[in-house]
Amino acid sequence: MHKVLAFLLIAGLLLTAASPAFAAPPPEPAKQGPVNPPCPAPPCPVTPTTCPVTSTVVTGILTKTSSGPNCYNYFVGGIRVEFGPYWYISTTTARFDYDTKNGIQTIYQELEGLLDTTVCLVVKLCKDTSYTSYEVFKINGMVYRDEFSPPPWSGGPKGKGKK
């Protein structure tokens, strides 16, 4: 009888020691990287003669020139970049707070907040223009517009092709 009790006592201690309450704590979850990882260096010099038509990265200071009322041209490192016509960027709420100031505003206001700062843009060379520029698809790692769909402003200010 003493042997049976001793066996049950030892078995109980072994089961208790093996229970989850006495097990080693679970490993901590892996730390996630930044939401918007830093942009890589451009894969090639960004000039119309050396870059492919596929997406590329442009990094530099965002600047703006005006060629008349409500007619602005944006540049990064001397390269013209396109965000869409003024009527579109001035009336459309941005998808994200690209400038990380004042919450989400119109695209125009977000771009104003990015002026004279370093930006990282994913762009493609415009094919249908009489000048060389790059259409913008991502701003600082955040989607600006879908690169495989027509531009959201393609229907004109009244939509569906009415200009």
KENU-378722 format. One record per residue (C-alpha): x, y, z; residue number from 1; residue in three letters. Coordinates in nm, 3 decimals. Each point is the difference from the previous one (the first is absolute). Example, Ala and Ser with C-alpha at 12.3 -4.5 7.8 and 13.67 -1.06 7.14 Angstrom:
<atoms>
<atom><X>1.230</X><Y>-0.450</Y><Z>0.780</Z><num>1</num><residuo>ALA</residuo></atom>
<atom><X>0.137</X><Y>0.344</Y><Z>-0.066</Z><num>2</num><residuo>SER</residuo></atom>
</atoms>
This chain:
<atoms>
<atom><X>0.000</X><Y>0.000</Y><Z>0.000</Z><num>1</num><residuo>MET</residuo></atom>
<atom><X>0.283</X><Y>0.239</Y><Z>0.083</Z><num>2</num><residuo>HIS</residuo></atom>
<atom><X>0.153</X><Y>-0.072</Y><Z>-0.340</Z><num>3</num><residuo>LYS</residuo></atom>
<atom><X>-0.327</X><Y>0.086</Y><Z>-0.175</Z><num>4</num><residuo>VAL</residuo></atom>
<atom><X>-0.033</X><Y>0.327</Y><Z>0.194</Z><num>5</num><residuo>LEU</residuo></atom>
<atom><X>0.363</X><Y>0.089</Y><Z>-0.069</Z><num>6</num><residuo>ALA</residuo></atom>
<atom><X>-0.051</X><Y>-0.075</Y><Z>-0.369</Z><num>7</num><residuo>PHE</residuo></atom>
<atom><X>-0.314</X><Y>0.217</Y><Z>-0.014</Z><num>8</num><residuo>LEU</residuo></atom>
<atom><X>0.179</X><Y>0.283</Y><Z>0.182</Z><num>9</num><residuo>LEU</residuo></atom>
<atom><X>0.297</X><Y>-0.009</Y><Z>-0.238</Z><num>10</num><residuo>ILE</residuo></atom>
<atom><X>-0.227</X><Y>-0.026</Y><Z>-0.306</Z><num>11</num><residuo>ALA</residuo></atom>
<atom><X>-0.203</X><Y>0.298</Y><Z>0.125</Z><num>12</num><residuo>GLY</residuo></atom>
<atom><X>0.314</X><Y>0.207</Y><Z>0.050</Z><num>13</num><residuo>LEU</residuo></atom>
<atom><X>0.123</X><Y>-0.087</Y><Z>-0.351</Z><num>14</num><residuo>LEU</residuo></atom>
<atom><X>-0.335</X><Y>0.091</Y><Z>-0.156</Z><num>15</num><residuo>LEU</residuo></atom>
<atom><X>-0.012</X><Y>0.327</Y><Z>0.194</Z><num>16</num><residuo>THR</residuo></atom>
<atom><X>0.353</X><Y>0.093</Y><Z>-0.111</Z><num>17</num><residuo>ALA</residuo></atom>
<atom><X>-0.091</X><Y>-0.074</Y><Z>-0.362</Z><num>18</num><residuo>ALA</residuo></atom>
<atom><X>-0.317</X><Y>0.210</Y><Z>0.008</Z><num>19</num><residuo>SER</residuo></atom>
<atom><X>-0.017</X><Y>0.325</Y><Z>-0.202</Z><num>20</num><residuo>PRO</residuo></atom>
<atom><X>-0.004</X><Y>0.205</Y><Z>0.320</Z><num>21</num><residuo>ALA</residuo></atom>
<atom><X>0.357</X><Y>-0.113</Y><Z>0.072</Z><num>22</num><residuo>PHE</residuo></atom>
<atom><X>0.117</X><Y>-0.004</Y><Z>-0.360</Z><num>23</num><residuo>ALA</residuo></atom>
<atom><X>0.245</X><Y>0.259</Y><Z>-0.131</Z><num>24</num><residuo>ALA</residuo></atom>
<atom><X>-0.167</X><Y>0.322</Y><Z>-0.112</Z><num>25</num><residuo>PRO</residuo></atom>
<atom><X>-0.078</X><Y>0.019</Y><Z>-0.373</Z><num>26</num><residuo>PRO</residuo></atom>
<atom><X>0.253</X><Y>0.187</Y><Z>-0.212</Z><num>27</num><residuo>PRO</residuo></atom>
<atom><X>-0.076</X><Y>0.367</Y><Z>-0.058</Z><num>28</num><residuo>GLU</residuo></atom>
<atom><X>-0.158</X><Y>0.077</Y><Z>-0.338</Z><num>29</num><residuo>PRO</residuo></atom>
<atom><X>0.241</X><Y>0.117</Y><Z>-0.266</Z><num>30</num><residuo>ALA</residuo></atom>
<atom><X>0.026</X><Y>0.375</Y><Z>-0.016</Z><num>31</num><residuo>LYS</residuo></atom>
<atom><X>-0.143</X><Y>0.142</Y><Z>-0.318</Z><num>32</num><residuo>GLN</residuo></atom>
<atom><X>0.200</X><Y>0.241</Y><Z>-0.212</Z><num>33</num><residuo>GLY</residuo></atom>
<atom><X>-0.111</X><Y>0.354</Y><Z>-0.077</Z><num>34</num><residuo>PRO</residuo></atom>
<atom><X>-0.335</X><Y>0.045</Y><Z>-0.171</Z><num>35</num><residuo>VAL</residuo></atom>
<atom><X>0.164</X><Y>0.190</Y><Z>-0.284</Z><num>36</num><residuo>ASN</residuo></atom>
<atom><X>0.353</X><Y>-0.133</Y><Z>-0.044</Z><num>37</num><residuo>PRO</residuo></atom>
<atom><X>0.254</X><Y>0.250</Y><Z>-0.127</Z><num>38</num><residuo>PRO</residuo></atom>
<atom><X>0.014</X><Y>0.032</Y><Z>-0.376</Z><num>39</num><residuo>CYS</residuo></atom>
<atom><X>0.283</X><Y>-0.173</Y><Z>-0.180</Z><num>40</num><residuo>PRO</residuo></atom>
<atom><X>0.238</X><Y>0.201</Y><Z>-0.212</Z><num>41</num><residuo>ALA</residuo></atom>
<atom><X>-0.123</X><Y>0.047</Y><Z>-0.358</Z><num>42</num><residuo>PRO</residuo></atom>
<atom><X>0.102</X><Y>-0.299</Y><Z>-0.214</Z><num>43</num><residuo>PRO</residuo></atom>
<atom><X>0.146</X><Y>0.227</Y><Z>-0.268</Z><num>44</num><residuo>CYS</residuo></atom>
<atom><X>0.051</X><Y>0.369</Y><Z>-0.069</Z><num>45</num><residuo>PRO</residuo></atom>
<atom><X>-0.351</X><Y>0.133</Y><Z>-0.051</Z><num>46</num><residuo>VAL</residuo></atom>
<atom><X>0.016</X><Y>0.166</Y><Z>-0.337</Z><num>47</num><residuo>THR</residuo></atom>
<atom><X>-0.225</X><Y>-0.069</Y><Z>-0.298</Z><num>48</num><residuo>PRO</residuo></atom>
<atom><X>0.286</X><Y>-0.145</Y><Z>-0.201</Z><num>49</num><residuo>THR</residuo></atom>
<atom><X>0.128</X><Y>-0.251</Y><Z>0.255</Z><num>50</num><residuo>THR</residuo></atom>
<atom><X>-0.300</X><Y>-0.126</Y><Z>0.198</Z><num>51</num><residuo>CYS</residuo></atom>
<atom><X>-0.241</X><Y>-0.271</Y><Z>-0.110</Z><num>52</num><residuo>PRO</residuo></atom>
<atom><X>-0.371</X><Y>0.061</Y><Z>-0.045</Z><num>53</num><residuo>VAL</residuo></atom>
<atom><X>-0.074</X><Y>-0.229</Y><Z>0.296</Z><num>54</num><residuo>THR</residuo></atom>
<atom><X>-0.036</X><Y>0.136</Y><Z>0.353</Z><num>55</num><residuo>SER</residuo></atom>
<atom><X>0.303</X><Y>0.160</Y><Z>0.154</Z><num>56</num><residuo>THR</residuo></atom>
<atom><X>0.074</X><Y>0.186</Y><Z>0.322</Z><num>57</num><residuo>VAL</residuo></atom>
<atom><X>0.077</X><Y>0.371</Y><Z>0.011</Z><num>58</num><residuo>VAL</residuo></atom>
<atom><X>0.127</X><Y>0.152</Y><Z>0.323</Z><num>59</num><residuo>THR</residuo></atom>
<atom><X>0.070</X><Y>0.369</Y><Z>0.056</Z><num>60</num><residuo>GLY</residuo></atom>
<atom><X>-0.138</X><Y>0.337</Y><Z>0.104</Z><num>61</num><residuo>ILE</residuo></atom>
<atom><X>-0.355</X><Y>0.071</Y><Z>-0.124</Z><num>62</num><residuo>LEU</residuo></atom>
<atom><X>-0.030</X><Y>0.343</Y><Z>-0.160</Z><num>63</num><residuo>THR</residuo></atom>
<atom><X>-0.274</X><Y>0.181</Y><Z>-0.190</Z><num>64</num><residuo>LYS</residuo></atom>
<atom><X>-0.012</X><Y>0.264</Y><Z>-0.272</Z><num>65</num><residuo>THR</residuo></atom>
<atom><X>-0.302</X><Y>0.190</Y><Z>-0.125</Z><num>66</num><residuo>SER</residuo></atom>
<atom><X>-0.078</X><Y>0.066</Y><Z>-0.364</Z><num>67</num><residuo>SER</residuo></atom>
<atom><X>-0.321</X><Y>0.191</Y><Z>0.068</Z><num>68</num><residuo>GLY</residuo></atom>
<atom><X>-0.294</X><Y>0.003</Y><Z>0.238</Z><num>69</num><residuo>PRO</residuo></atom>
<atom><X>-0.071</X><Y>-0.351</Y><Z>0.128</Z><num>70</num><residuo>ASN</residuo></atom>
<atom><X>0.261</X><Y>-0.144</Y><Z>-0.236</Z><num>71</num><residuo>CYS</residuo></atom>
<atom><X>0.287</X><Y>-0.160</Y><Z>0.187</Z><num>72</num><residuo>TYR</residuo></atom>
<atom><X>0.290</X><Y>-0.221</Y><Z>-0.095</Z><num>73</num><residuo>ASN</residuo></atom>
<atom><X>0.163</X><Y>-0.219</Y><Z>0.262</Z><num>74</num><residuo>TYR</residuo></atom>
<atom><X>0.363</X><Y>-0.114</Y><Z>-0.013</Z><num>75</num><residuo>PHE</residuo></atom>
<atom><X>0.228</X><Y>-0.235</Y><Z>0.191</Z><num>76</num><residuo>VAL</residuo></atom>
<atom><X>0.367</X><Y>0.062</Y><Z>-0.070</Z><num>77</num><residuo>GLY</residuo></atom>
<atom><X>-0.081</X><Y>0.181</Y><Z>-0.324</Z><num>78</num><residuo>GLY</residuo></atom>
<atom><X>-0.227</X><Y>-0.280</Y><Z>-0.123</Z><num>79</num><residuo>ILE</residuo></atom>
<atom><X>-0.361</X><Y>0.096</Y><Z>-0.070</Z><num>80</num><residuo>ARG</residuo></atom>
<atom><X>-0.246</X><Y>-0.219</Y><Z>0.190</Z><num>81</num><residuo>VAL</residuo></atom>
<atom><X>-0.377</X><Y>-0.012</Y><Z>-0.062</Z><num>82</num><residuo>GLU</residuo></atom>
<atom><X>-0.269</X><Y>-0.030</Y><Z>0.267</Z><num>83</num><residuo>PHE</residuo></atom>
<atom><X>-0.288</X><Y>0.091</Y><Z>-0.231</Z><num>84</num><residuo>GLY</residuo></atom>
<atom><X>-0.172</X><Y>0.322</Y><Z>-0.107</Z><num>85</num><residuo>PRO</residuo></atom>
<atom><X>-0.060</X><Y>0.279</Y><Z>0.249</Z><num>86</num><residuo>TYR</residuo></atom>
<atom><X>-0.379</X><Y>-0.045</Y><Z>-0.002</Z><num>87</num><residuo>TRP</residuo></atom>
<atom><X>0.057</X><Y>-0.360</Y><Z>0.114</Z><num>88</num><residuo>TYR</residuo></atom>
<atom><X>0.268</X><Y>0.049</Y><Z>0.266</Z><num>89</num><residuo>ILE</residuo></atom>
<atom><X>-0.174</X><Y>0.308</Y><Z>0.146</Z><num>90</num><residuo>SER</residuo></atom>
<atom><X>-0.339</X><Y>-0.171</Y><Z>0.045</Z><num>91</num><residuo>THR</residuo></atom>
<atom><X>0.090</X><Y>-0.361</Y><Z>0.080</Z><num>92</num><residuo>THR</residuo></atom>
<atom><X>0.071</X><Y>-0.124</Y><Z>0.351</Z><num>93</num><residuo>THR</residuo></atom>
<atom><X>0.332</X><Y>-0.181</Y><Z>0.020</Z><num>94</num><residuo>ALA</residuo></atom>
<atom><X>0.005</X><Y>-0.371</Y><Z>0.083</Z><num>95</num><residuo>ARG</residuo></atom>
<atom><X>0.261</X><Y>0.054</Y><Z>0.272</Z><num>96</num><residuo>PHE</residuo></atom>
<atom><X>0.157</X><Y>0.275</Y><Z>0.207</Z><num>97</num><residuo>ASP</residuo></atom>
<atom><X>0.304</X><Y>0.017</Y><Z>-0.228</Z><num>98</num><residuo>TYR</residuo></atom>
<atom><X>0.159</X><Y>0.296</Y><Z>0.178</Z><num>99</num><residuo>ASP</residuo></atom>
<atom><X>-0.086</X><Y>-0.137</Y><Z>0.349</Z><num>100</num><residuo>THR</residuo></atom>
<atom><X>-0.137</X><Y>0.344</Y><Z>0.099</Z><num>101</num><residuo>LYS</residuo></atom>
<atom><X>-0.357</X><Y>0.111</Y><Z>0.074</Z><num>102</num><residuo>ASN</residuo></atom>
<atom><X>-0.159</X><Y>-0.337</Y><Z>-0.085</Z><num>103</num><residuo>GLY</residuo></atom>
<atom><X>-0.126</X><Y>-0.099</Y><Z>-0.344</Z><num>104</num><residuo>ILE</residuo></atom>
<atom><X>-0.075</X><Y>0.302</Y><Z>-0.220</Z><num>105</num><residuo>GLN</residuo></atom>
<atom><X>-0.042</X><Y>0.061</Y><Z>-0.373</Z><num>106</num><residuo>THR</residuo></atom>
<atom><X>0.280</X><Y>-0.131</Y><Z>-0.217</Z><num>107</num><residuo>ILE</residuo></atom>
<atom><X>0.106</X><Y>0.360</Y><Z>-0.073</Z><num>108</num><residuo>TYR</residuo></atom>
<atom><X>0.025</X><Y>0.078</Y><Z>0.374</Z><num>109</num><residuo>GLN</residuo></atom>
<atom><X>0.197</X><Y>-0.319</Y><Z>0.061</Z><num>110</num><residuo>GLU</residuo></atom>
<atom><X>0.242</X><Y>0.094</Y><Z>-0.280</Z><num>111</num><residuo>LEU</residuo></atom>
<atom><X>0.036</X><Y>0.352</Y><Z>0.143</Z><num>112</num><residuo>GLU</residuo></atom>
<atom><X>0.103</X><Y>-0.161</Y><Z>0.328</Z><num>113</num><residuo>GLY</residuo></atom>
<atom><X>0.266</X><Y>-0.203</Y><Z>-0.182</Z><num>114</num><residuo>LEU</residuo></atom>
<atom><X>0.155</X><Y>0.295</Y><Z>-0.187</Z><num>115</num><residuo>LEU</residuo></atom>
<atom><X>0.371</X><Y>0.054</Y><Z>0.071</Z><num>116</num><residuo>ASP</residuo></atom>
<atom><X>0.025</X><Y>-0.338</Y><Z>0.176</Z><num>117</num><residuo>THR</residuo></atom>
<atom><X>0.158</X><Y>-0.323</Y><Z>-0.118</Z><num>118</num><residuo>THR</residuo></atom>
<atom><X>-0.254</X><Y>-0.233</Y><Z>-0.157</Z><num>119</num><residuo>VAL</residuo></atom>
<atom><X>0.022</X><Y>-0.348</Y><Z>-0.141</Z><num>120</num><residuo>CYS</residuo></atom>
<atom><X>-0.226</X><Y>-0.059</Y><Z>-0.299</Z><num>121</num><residuo>LEU</residuo></atom>
<atom><X>-0.074</X><Y>-0.309</Y><Z>-0.208</Z><num>122</num><residuo>VAL</residuo></atom>
<atom><X>-0.050</X><Y>0.130</Y><Z>-0.355</Z><num>123</num><residuo>VAL</residuo></atom>
<atom><X>-0.035</X><Y>-0.102</Y><Z>-0.364</Z><num>124</num><residuo>LYS</residuo></atom>
<atom><X>0.098</X><Y>0.198</Y><Z>-0.307</Z><num>125</num><residuo>LEU</residuo></atom>
<atom><X>-0.297</X><Y>0.173</Y><Z>-0.168</Z><num>126</num><residuo>CYS</residuo></atom>
<atom><X>-0.036</X><Y>-0.128</Y><Z>-0.356</Z><num>127</num><residuo>LYS</residuo></atom>
<atom><X>-0.278</X><Y>0.220</Y><Z>-0.139</Z><num>128</num><residuo>ASP</residuo></atom>
<atom><X>0.135</X><Y>0.346</Y><Z>0.068</Z><num>129</num><residuo>THR</residuo></atom>
<atom><X>0.189</X><Y>0.259</Y><Z>-0.199</Z><num>130</num><residuo>SER</residuo></atom>
<atom><X>0.233</X><Y>0.049</Y><Z>0.296</Z><num>131</num><residuo>TYR</residuo></atom>
<atom><X>0.190</X><Y>-0.241</Y><Z>0.219</Z><num>132</num><residuo>THR</residuo></atom>
<atom><X>-0.152</X><Y>-0.070</Y><Z>0.340</Z><num>133</num><residuo>SER</residuo></atom>
<atom><X>-0.059</X><Y>-0.286</Y><Z>0.232</Z><num>134</num><residuo>TYR</residuo></atom>
<atom><X>-0.341</X><Y>-0.108</Y><Z>0.133</Z><num>135</num><residuo>GLU</residuo></atom>
<atom><X>-0.003</X><Y>-0.056</Y><Z>0.377</Z><num>136</num><residuo>VAL</residuo></atom>
<atom><X>-0.139</X><Y>-0.324</Y><Z>0.147</Z><num>137</num><residuo>PHE</residuo></atom>
<atom><X>0.141</X><Y>0.000</Y><Z>0.357</Z><num>138</num><residuo>LYS</residuo></atom>
<atom><X>0.102</X><Y>0.278</Y><Z>0.234</Z><num>139</num><residuo>ILE</residuo></atom>
<atom><X>0.240</X><Y>-0.092</Y><Z>0.282</Z><num>140</num><residuo>ASN</residuo></atom>
<atom><X>-0.106</X><Y>-0.365</Y><Z>-0.019</Z><num>141</num><residuo>GLY</residuo></atom>
<atom><X>-0.374</X><Y>0.076</Y><Z>0.003</Z><num>142</num><residuo>MET</residuo></atom>
<atom><X>-0.222</X><Y>-0.066</Y><Z>-0.301</Z><num>143</num><residuo>VAL</residuo></atom>
<atom><X>-0.097</X><Y>0.314</Y><Z>-0.191</Z><num>144</num><residuo>TYR</residuo></atom>
<atom><X>-0.183</X><Y>-0.174</Y><Z>-0.284</Z><num>145</num><residuo>ARG</residuo></atom>
<atom><X>-0.015</X><Y>-0.342</Y><Z>-0.167</Z><num>146</num><residuo>ASP</residuo></atom>
<atom><X>0.267</X><Y>-0.030</Y><Z>-0.268</Z><num>147</num><residuo>GLU</residuo></atom>
<atom><X>-0.199</X><Y>-0.251</Y><Z>-0.205</Z><num>148</num><residuo>PHE</residuo></atom>
<atom><X>-0.323</X><Y>0.202</Y><Z>-0.031</Z><num>149</num><residuo>SER</residuo></atom>
<atom><X>-0.081</X><Y>0.317</Y><Z>-0.192</Z><num>150</num><residuo>PRO</residuo></atom>
<atom><X>0.059</X><Y>0.317</Y><Z>0.201</Z><num>151</num><residuo>PRO</residuo></atom>
<atom><X>-0.298</X><Y>0.089</Y><Z>0.221</Z><num>152</num><residuo>PRO</residuo></atom>
<atom><X>-0.020</X><Y>0.340</Y><Z>-0.175</Z><num>153</num><residuo>TRP</residuo></atom>
<atom><X>-0.022</X><Y>-0.154</Y><Z>-0.350</Z><num>154</num><residuo>SER</residuo></atom>
<atom><X>-0.375</X><Y>0.071</Y><Z>-0.024</Z><num>155</num><residuo>GLY</residuo></atom>
<atom><X>0.051</X><Y>0.375</Y><Z>0.038</Z><num>156</num><residuo>GLY</residuo></atom>
<atom><X>-0.132</X><Y>0.217</Y><Z>0.284</Z><num>157</num><residuo>PRO</residuo></atom>
<atom><X>-0.361</X><Y>-0.106</Y><Z>-0.066</Z><num>158</num><residuo>LYS</residuo></atom>
<atom><X>0.087</X><Y>-0.369</Y><Z>-0.035</Z><num>159</num><residuo>GLY</residuo></atom>
<atom><X>-0.061</X><Y>-0.266</Y><Z>-0.263</Z><num>160</num><residuo>LYS</residuo></atom>
<atom><X>0.179</X><Y>0.181</Y><Z>-0.282</Z><num>161</num><residuo>GLY</residuo></atom>
<atom><X>-0.193</X><Y>0.328</Y><Z>0.028</Z><num>162</num><residuo>LYS</residuo></atom>
<atom><X>0.261</X><Y>0.275</Y><Z>-0.013</Z><num>163</num><residuo>LYS</residuo></atom>
</atoms>
